[in-house]
Amino acid sequence: MDFDLLVHEAWPAYEQRPHDGWVLRHAGGVTKRANSVLPLGSPADLAGAIAEAETFYAGRGLPCVFSIGPGATPGLDGELAARGYHVVDPTVIMAGPVVREPVLDEVRVEERPWRGWLETWWAVDGRYGSGLAEAERICTGVPAWYAAVEEDGVPVAVGRGVPQGDTLGVYCMATLPGARRRGLARSVLRALVRHFDGTSAYLVVTSRNQGARALYGSEGLAVKGEYHYRAR
């Protein structure tokens, strides 16, 4: 699988500028993934491409960030390190064949995110100020399913599934603090998988999140790669 492109397509920045094989992505500053350079290929002028990226983000009031994944431009990571860019959010890519296990909780699945779904996800992962509208715009940029375990009408565990051919991308897995350690995230994941008729699934999770990695591993997903960001 080309994980660089799968992640790029499943979490689409609404502004994208190609530059010599790279894609400069902007989405209101919401998430590094949608506001970073996807540096695939080998630009004819590496220094010039970096300068173009720095100008692009400076013009939008954002720091210049590069996503360094399996297909990143050879030598770019070292060049950015030499320029003082620091590593942010080391992340693992986990993938495996779809295994359809029983869903132990009632899970609501919709084709659009509803307000409660968005608010629960943002309550857990909303590290970006008032960017909920931008986050919704990113989420709805491609067809997806939105799953939630609800209690008294309030989503307490949520997730997003993006069908990408024969592969399901799983995103936005989040559980409210008071509802954790009850297996609800497992039910959300299983509901998304059962909603999908393909054969494989993948997700990304920060390297330090050992609890989530253990959960996903127990559902048949294994580490297949990694990436990190370089931020100025």
N, C-alpha and C positions, 0 to 999 in steps of 0.2 A: 504493500500500500504506500502511496505517496502522502505521508502524513502532513507534510508542509501544506500541500494544496487542499487536503481534506479539511484541515482546521481553518485555513484561510476562507474556504468556500462556506463552511458551516457557521462562521461568525463574521459576516461580511461588513467591512467598513463601508459606509455610504458615500465616502469620497475616496477614490483610488486613482493614483497617477502613476502610470508606467514610466520607468526610466532605465533603459539599457538592460532589461531583464529583471530589474527590481520592481517592486510595487510599493509606493509610498501611500500609506493608509491613514485615514483620519475619520474619526467619528465623535467629535465633540469632547475628546479627552476621556471618554468612557472606556475603560479597560485598555491595558497595554496591547493586547492582541489586535484590537481594531485601530490602534494609534501607534503603529510601529512599522518599520520597513520589513517587508518580506524580501530578503536578499537572495534570490535564486539566480543561477547563472554566473557569468564572469564578465562584469563591465569592462569595456575597453580601457577606461580610465577610472581606476578604483578610487583614487583620491578625489577626482571630480564628482564621482557618484556620491561619495560620502558628503562632500560639500553641498551637493544638490539636496540631499536629504536634510541636512542641518538647516538649510535655508527654508525648505518646505515647512518644517515644524516650527521654526522660529517665527515664520509668518503667521502661524496659528496660535502662538503663545504657548507652545508645548515644548517639553524637552525632546530631544532627538533620541529615539529608542529603536534598536534593531532586534528582531526575533532571530535567534541563531539556532536553527533546527538541523535535521539530518541533511538537508539539501542546500545549506547556506554556502555562499561563495567561499571557495577555499582561501584560507589565509585571512579572511575578514575578521574573525574573532580575535586573532592576535594583533591585527592592525588597530582594532578598536581599543583593545586593552592598552596598547602603547600610547594611544591618544587620551587615556584617562577615563574611558568608559568603564563602568563597573557592572558586575554581574548582578542581576535581579531575578528572583523567582525561578530557580532551577525547577524544572517540571519533567515528569515522566509521562510517556505515552503508553497506555495499556490497551491491549487488544486481544481478541480471541474469537472463537466460533460462538455463534448464538446458542445458548442453552435455555430452553423455555421451562422454567421452574414455576411451581404454583405461587400465586400472589396471595399473601396471607392477610392483607388489609384491603379495604375498599379504596380504589384509586380512581379518581376522576381524570379523564384524558380528553383534551380539547385540541382543536386545530389552531386556536389563537390564544395568546396569554390573556387571562382575565385579570381584573385589577388586584384581586386578592393574591393570585399567583405572583404577579409582579412585586407586590409589596413584601411578600414573604421572602422571595429571592433577594430583593434589595436589602431587606433587613439583615440578611446574613452576609451578602457579598457586595453591598453598596458602599464601596470605598471611595466613591468618586463624587461626593457632594450631591448636587441636585440633578444628577444626570439620568434620572429614571426614564424620562422621555426619550433620550438618546439610546438608552439600553433597550427599550421596547422597539425602537426603530431598527437596531441591529438584529434583535431576535427575529423580528418579522420580515427580515430581508430575504429569507428563503423559507420554503415550506417546512414546517416542523410540527411536532406534537408536544403538548404541554401537560404534564401529569402532576397530580397532587393528592396527598392524603389530607382530608379535611376533617376537622373536629369543630363541631358547632358552627359549621359554615366557613371556618377559617383554615386556609391551607397551613399545615404545620411542617410538611416535607414536600419538596417540589423537585422537578427535573424536566429537561427538554431533550427530545429526541429528533435528530435530523436525518431523514432517509437520504442516503447518498449512493444510489445504485444498489448494490448488494450489501452495502455496509451501513450500519447505523452509528451516527455520531451522538454521543451522550454528553450533554452540557447542563450547566446551571443546577447541578445537584446541590441542594441546600436544605438543612433541617433547622428549625428554630431551636435554640438552646434547651428550652424546657421539654422538648419532645425527643431528645436524642437518647440513644442506647435502648431503643425499643424496636429496632428493625424496620423502621418506616422508610428509610432510604433504600433498603433492600427491596421493599415492595414497590417503590417508585421505579427503580431500575428494572425490576422484573416486568412491571406493567408496560414500560416502554418497549422492552424486548419482545413481549408477546404481541404488541401492536404492530410489529414489523415482520415482514415475510421474507427478509433476506437471510444471509447465512453468517454474517460477522458483525462485530460491534467494536467500537473503540471509544476511549475517553482520555482526557488529560487531567492530571492532578499534580499539585505541587509536591516536590520530592519529600518535603518534611511532613506531609500529612499522612502519617503512618496508619492512622485509624481507617481513613478512606481507602488507602492502598490495600489494607488487609481485607476490607469488605469486597472491593472489586476483584481481588485475587480469589476470594472464596466463591465468586460468581463466574469463574473461568477466564478472567482477563489476566494477561501477563504483561510485564514490561517489554515493550518492543523498540523503544527508542527514548530519546530525551531532547529537550531544548531548554534554552534560557534566553533571557534578554540582556542586552548591553545598553545601558542608559548613560546619557551624558550627565 
